[in-house]
Amino acid sequence: MICDDCNYYMWDEDDEMYYCTVNIDEDDLARIMESNFRQCPYFRHDDEYQIVKHQM
């Protein structure tokens, strides 16, 4: 999975780096790290046309 396409992957101008902005608690993070996820369960595709579809 490419993080660049995720809605939660945001640019921080102060650090000049991208960060994942999903609010994950320690328990959820531990489950993700211990499991065999091949893809992030919080991934949401950055689809600007999705908003337009709802407006039609």
Secondary structure, 3 states (H helix, E strand, C coil): CCHHHECCEEEECCCCEEEECCCCCHHHHHHHHHCCCCCCCCCCECCHHHHHHHHC
